Amino acid sequence: MTAIAPAPAAPEPPRAAPEVEPKPPRPPKPAKPPRPPRRPPQELITPRAPLTRGQQLARGTTILIIILFGAFLLNLLVLSHIEHLAAQQQLLMQYRQQLTDGTAPVNEGDFEGVLLPDGAPVALIDIPDLRVHEVVVEGTTSSAMRAGPGHRRDTVLPGQAGVSVIMGRAAAYGGPFGSLPQMVPGMRFTVITGQGESEFEVIGVRYAGENSPPPPTGGESRLVLESARGPMFVPTGVVRVDAELVGDALDPGARQTGYYALGPAELEMGSDASTVWLLVFVLQLFVLAELIAVWVGPRVGGQKTWIVFAPVIGLAAIFAADQINRLLPNLM
């Protein structure tokens, strides 16, 4: 008997794939704005009318005045202090060597009897309360006092019998005596000369219109420190500090210069016009440079013209500013 094969099982129906939610379409990226052209098209550039010779001269003159004024401020506020610091270092080494060799001046001349020139070191003043440690030079002109405080020629040296006067600037060139109004009676300080160290004690601070103390008698020694008073770089008068020597006075030595032999530039608030001819020469150089620049500019271009003339004008401006500073009051 034949066996009947079982009927094949019916195939399972295919399973439906899970439905996947379609992702929302990404928004289109905004279009980048076009870059502006580096240079505007030639048709958008409005040509400027060329400057006339008069306009070029006026513009150049204005630029030169600005450069000269800037050089003046740079010299007064920065370069003058650097110049004073360098001068003090040189004077200190020179005076220390003279003290060591015993050749430091003790009167109006050097150890060979030759009249001391302006700017020669004659003393070393130390005021600890004001942090003043300066080499004092001979002469009180504006030019001499760029290096440091100046000793008035018609007076004895500090510590000698009589009255000695030392002037110092209040603001420019280091402003060594700018704090002079802060001194009070009883404050002490020292001065070193070729005759040794002398100690002084402040007896008073006075201003214009106030009476000075009685002159010293016989063997007494007095030192008067002078500087400008008022706002910085705007002096309104003179401040004087009177100090008496503590101890015995020294021999004053020989001195030929008297008060009436001093020039106006050596007195309080005097200005030095001895080198004003150099200032006139530099100003003429400015005018010549401007005329040449106006003539050359249209031919070679403004940029090339300034490349050539800028260093010359800059150096001339600094030199002119230095000469102008000599005309300022010697106590400023």
C-alpha positions in Angstrom: 0.0 0.0 0.0 1.5 3.3 -1.1 2.0 6.0 1.6 0.6 9.3 0.9 3.2 12.2 1.4 2.0 15.0 3.5 1.0 18.2 1.8 3.8 20.9 2.0 3.1 23.6 4.5 1.9 26.8 3.2 4.7 29.5 3.2 4.4 32.2 5.8 3.4 35.6 4.4 6.3 38.1 4.4 6.4 40.4 7.3 5.8 44.0 6.5 8.8 46.3 7.2 8.3 48.8 10.0 7.2 52.1 8.8 10.0 54.7 9.1 8.9 58.3 9.4 10.6 60.3 6.7 13.1 63.0 7.9 12.0 66.5 7.2 14.0 68.0 4.4 16.8 70.3 5.5 16.2 74.0 4.9 18.4 75.3 2.1 21.5 77.2 3.3 21.2 80.9 2.8 23.2 82.1 -0.1 26.4 84.0 1.0 26.4 87.6 0.1 28.9 88.5 -2.5 32.1 89.9 -1.3 32.6 93.6 -1.9 35.3 94.4 -4.4 38.6 95.3 -2.9 38.7 98.5 -4.9 35.7 100.3 -6.1 35.2 100.3 -9.8 37.0 103.0 -11.7 33.8 104.5 -12.7 32.8 105.0 -9.1 36.0 106.9 -8.1 35.5 110.6 -8.2 38.8 112.1 -9.3 40.0 114.9 -7.0 41.2 118.1 -8.4 45.0 118.5 -8.0 46.1 120.9 -5.3 47.4 124.2 -6.4 50.9 125.3 -5.3 49.4 127.6 -2.7 47.3 124.8 -1.3 50.3 122.4 -1.2 52.4 125.1 0.5 49.6 125.7 3.1 49.2 122.0 3.8 52.9 121.5 4.1 53.3 124.4 6.4 50.6 123.2 8.7 52.2 119.7 8.9 55.6 121.3 9.7 54.0 123.4 12.5 52.4 120.2 14.0 55.7 118.3 13.7 57.6 121.2 15.4 55.1 121.5 18.2 55.1 117.7 18.8 58.9 117.7 18.9 58.9 120.5 21.4 56.6 118.5 23.7 58.6 115.4 23.2 61.8 117.2 24.1 60.3 119.0 27.1 58.5 116.0 28.6 60.7 113.1 27.7 64.1 113.9 26.1 65.0 116.6 28.6 64.8 114.1 31.5 67.0 111.6 29.6 69.5 114.3 28.8 69.6 115.4 32.5 70.1 111.8 33.7 73.0 111.2 31.3 74.6 114.5 32.2 74.3 113.7 35.9 76.0 110.4 35.5 78.9 111.9 33.7 79.2 114.8 36.1 79.1 112.5 39.1 82.0 110.4 37.8 84.0 113.5 36.9 83.4 115.2 40.3 84.2 112.0 42.3 87.5 111.8 40.4 88.3 115.4 41.2 87.5 114.8 44.9 89.8 111.8 44.9 92.6 113.7 43.2 92.1 116.8 45.4 91.5 119.0 42.3 87.8 119.9 43.0 87.3 123.7 42.8 87.0 125.7 46.0 86.5 129.1 44.5 85.7 130.7 41.1 88.6 129.0 39.3 90.0 125.5 39.0 93.1 124.3 40.7 95.2 126.0 38.0 93.5 129.3 38.5 91.5 129.2 35.3 87.9 130.6 35.5 85.4 127.7 35.7 83.2 127.3 32.6 79.5 127.0 32.7 78.5 123.4 33.5 81.6 122.5 35.5 80.8 120.5 38.7 81.4 122.4 41.9 79.4 120.6 44.6 77.2 117.6 45.4 74.0 118.3 47.2 72.0 115.5 49.1 68.5 116.2 50.5 67.3 112.8 51.8 63.8 114.0 52.7 63.2 115.0 49.1 65.2 112.2 47.5 67.5 114.8 45.9 71.1 113.7 45.1 72.4 116.0 42.4 75.8 117.3 41.2 75.7 121.2 41.2 77.3 122.9 38.2 78.8 126.4 37.9 76.5 128.9 36.2 72.8 129.5 36.3 71.9 130.0 32.7 69.2 127.9 31.1 71.8 126.1 29.1 74.0 125.3 32.1 71.1 124.1 34.3 70.0 121.5 31.8 72.7 119.3 33.4 71.6 120.0 37.1 71.2 122.7 39.7 73.4 125.7 39.1 75.6 127.7 41.5 75.3 131.5 41.1 78.8 132.8 40.2 78.7 135.9 42.4 78.2 133.9 45.6 80.5 131.7 47.6 80.4 128.0 47.5 78.2 126.2 50.0 79.8 125.9 53.4 82.0 129.0 53.0 81.5 132.2 55.0 78.8 134.3 53.4 75.8 133.6 51.3 75.7 130.9 48.6 72.8 130.6 46.1 71.9 127.4 44.2 69.1 127.4 41.6 67.3 124.3 40.4 64.6 123.5 37.8 61.2 122.6 39.0 59.8 120.5 36.1 62.0 120.1 33.0 65.4 118.4 32.8 64.7 116.1 35.8 63.0 118.8 37.9 65.5 118.3 40.8 64.1 121.1 42.9 60.4 120.5 42.1 59.7 119.5 45.7 61.5 122.5 47.2 58.2 124.0 48.7 57.9 120.8 50.8 60.9 121.7 52.9 60.2 122.9 56.5 62.3 124.6 59.2 64.5 122.1 61.0 65.0 119.8 58.0 68.7 119.0 57.4 70.7 118.2 54.3 74.4 118.1 53.3 76.6 119.6 50.5 80.0 118.2 49.5 82.6 120.5 48.0 86.3 120.4 47.5 86.7 121.6 51.1 84.7 118.7 52.6 81.1 118.0 53.7 78.9 120.7 55.2 75.5 120.2 56.9 72.7 122.7 56.7 69.5 123.2 58.6 66.5 124.9 57.0 65.4 128.1 58.8 62.5 129.2 56.5 60.8 129.0 53.2 59.8 132.3 51.6 58.0 133.5 48.4 57.9 136.8 46.5 57.2 139.8 48.8 58.4 138.1 51.9 61.4 139.5 53.8 64.6 137.6 53.7 66.4 136.8 57.0 69.1 139.2 58.3 72.4 138.7 56.4 74.9 136.4 58.1 77.5 138.0 60.3 81.3 137.4 60.5 81.9 133.7 60.3 78.4 132.4 59.5 77.4 130.6 56.3 74.0 130.5 54.7 72.7 128.6 51.7 69.7 129.7 49.6 68.0 127.2 47.4 65.8 128.7 44.6 63.3 127.2 42.2 60.0 128.0 40.4 56.7 127.8 42.1 53.2 127.2 40.7 51.8 124.5 38.4 54.2 122.3 36.5 55.6 124.0 33.4 53.6 127.1 34.3 55.7 129.0 36.8 54.1 131.8 38.7 57.0 133.0 40.8 60.1 131.9 42.8 60.4 129.9 46.0 63.4 130.3 48.2 64.6 128.1 51.0 67.0 129.6 53.6 69.4 127.2 55.4 72.2 127.9 57.9 75.4 125.9 58.2 75.7 123.6 61.2 79.2 124.2 62.4 82.1 126.4 61.5 82.2 128.2 58.1 85.0 127.5 55.6 87.4 129.9 54.0 85.6 131.6 51.0 88.7 132.0 48.9 89.0 134.5 46.0 86.0 135.5 43.9 86.0 138.2 41.2 82.4 138.1 39.8 80.0 140.4 41.5 76.2 140.7 41.3 76.2 143.5 38.8 78.5 141.4 36.5 75.8 138.8 36.0 73.8 138.9 32.9 70.0 138.7 32.8 70.2 135.0 31.7 71.9 134.1 35.0 69.2 135.6 37.3 66.0 134.0 38.5 63.6 133.1 35.6 66.2 134.2 33.0 66.3 132.7 29.5 69.4 132.0 27.4 69.3 133.6 24.0 73.0 133.1 23.2 72.3 130.4 20.6 69.1 131.9 19.1 71.0 132.2 15.8 70.9 128.4 15.6 67.2 128.4 16.0 66.9 130.9 13.1 69.1 128.7 11.0 66.9 125.6 11.7 63.7 127.5 10.9 65.3 128.6 7.6 66.0 124.9 7.0 62.3 124.1 7.6 61.3 126.7 5.0 63.8 125.5 2.5 62.7 121.9 3.0 59.0 122.9 2.5 59.7 124.7 -0.7 61.7 121.8 -2.1 59.0 119.3 -1.1 56.3 121.4 -2.9 58.4 121.5 -6.0 59.4 117.8 -6.0 56.0 116.4 -4.8 54.1 116.6 -8.1 57.0 115.2 -10.0 57.9 112.1 -8.0 54.7 111.6 -5.9 53.8 112.5 -2.3 54.8 109.2 -0.8 58.3 109.2 -2.2 58.7 112.9 -1.2 57.8 112.2 2.4 60.1 109.1 2.6 63.0 111.4 1.6 62.1 114.5 3.7 60.6 112.9 6.8 64.0 112.0 8.5 65.5 115.4 7.7 62.5 117.3 9.0 62.2 115.1 12.1 65.9 115.6 13.1 65.6 119.3 12.4 62.4 119.5 14.5 64.1 117.9 17.5 67.1 120.2 17.2 64.8 123.3 16.9 62.9 122.1 20.0 66.1 121.9 21.9 66.9 125.5 21.0 63.4 126.6 22.0 63.9 125.0 25.4 66.9 127.2 26.0 64.6 130.2 25.8 62.4 129.0 28.6 63.0 130.3 32.2 66.0 128.7 33.8 63.9 127.7 36.9 61.1 125.9 35.0 
